[in-house]
């Protein structure tokens, strides 16, 4: 069993920045971020396997950066140039292997509004 604890959400004006953090209770293979806006399906924002590079949703490329600190079992999502359409609940996701069922964090609200 893996527990994922998120932090860093909040309210920010358009063009602003936020950094999300997610710490896992133990080392796991891949970690990433999904988001779900009201009335929409959950979508993958960014994911990074251990030792790999990040993969991103097209609409966040160039604005969001995913990174990992494997010594701390922590993944970060640096979000810059935020837009109102980035407003959503952001969920941390982790897998112990490519074929394993995912673990989920509790979610953190990100609101981009003036």
C-alpha positions in Angstrom: 0.0 0.0 0.0 1.2 3.5 -0.9 0.0 6.8 0.6 0.3 10.0 -1.4 0.0 13.3 0.4 -0.4 16.5 -1.7 0.1 20.1 -0.9 0.4 23.5 -2.6 -2.9 24.3 -4.2 -4.7 27.6 -3.8 -6.1 30.7 -5.5 -3.9 32.6 -8.0 -4.4 35.3 -10.5 -4.1 34.6 -14.3 -0.4 34.6 -15.2 0.7 33.6 -11.7 2.5 30.5 -10.5 2.0 27.7 -8.0 4.0 24.7 -7.1 2.3 21.4 -6.1 4.1 18.8 -4.1 3.2 15.1 -3.5 5.1 12.8 -1.1 4.8 9.1 -1.3 5.1 6.8 1.7 7.7 4.8 -0.1 9.7 4.7 -3.3 7.5 4.0 -6.4 8.2 3.7 -10.1 6.2 6.6 -11.6 4.6 9.6 -10.2 2.5 12.2 -11.9 -0.4 14.6 -11.8 -4.0 14.5 -13.1 -6.6 17.1 -12.9 -10.4 17.2 -13.0 -12.5 20.3 -13.7 -16.2 20.5 -12.8 -18.2 18.5 -15.4 -15.1 17.2 -17.1 -13.2 13.9 -17.1 -10.0 13.5 -15.2 -7.0 14.1 -17.5 -3.3 13.5 -17.3 -1.3 16.6 -16.8 2.2 15.4 -16.4 4.0 12.1 -15.5 7.5 11.1 -14.8 9.0 7.6 -14.3 11.9 7.1 -12.0 15.0 8.2 -14.0 12.9 9.3 -16.9 11.8 12.6 -18.4 8.4 14.2 -18.1 5.5 13.7 -20.4 2.9 16.5 -20.6 -0.6 17.4 -21.6 -0.3 19.5 -24.8 -2.0 22.5 -23.3 0.5 22.8 -20.4 3.7 22.2 -22.4 6.1 25.1 -21.8 4.2 26.3 -18.8 4.3 23.4 -16.4 7.3 21.4 -15.2 7.3 18.1 -13.4 10.3 17.0 -11.3 11.1 14.4 -8.8 13.3 14.1 -5.7 13.7 10.4 -5.4 15.5 10.7 -2.1 12.3 12.3 -0.6 9.9 10.2 -2.7 8.4 13.5 -3.8 7.1 14.8 -7.1 6.6 18.5 -7.8 4.6 20.3 -10.4 5.7 23.8 -11.1 2.9 25.7 -12.8 3.7 29.0 -14.4 1.6 31.4 -16.6 -1.5 29.9 -15.2 -4.8 30.4 -17.0 -8.4 30.2 -15.8 -8.8 27.0 -17.8 -6.2 25.4 -15.5 -8.7 25.6 -12.6 -9.3 22.1 -11.4 -8.7 19.6 -8.6 -5.2 18.3 -9.1 -4.6 14.7 -8.0 -1.2 13.0 -7.4 -0.9 9.6 -9.0 1.6 6.9 -8.4 2.4 3.4 -9.7 4.7 0.8 -8.4 5.2 -0.6 -11.9 3.9 0.1 -15.5 1.2 -2.5 -15.1 0.2 -1.8 -11.5 -3.0 -0.2 -10.5 -2.5 3.5 -9.6 -2.6 5.0 -6.2 -4.2 8.5 -5.7 -3.8 11.4 -3.5 -6.7 13.2 -1.9 -6.6 16.1 -4.4 -5.8 19.7 -4.1 -7.8 22.6 -5.5 -6.2 25.0 -7.9 -8.2 28.1 -8.8 -7.0 30.6 -11.4 -9.1 33.7 -11.2 -8.9 37.5 -11.0 
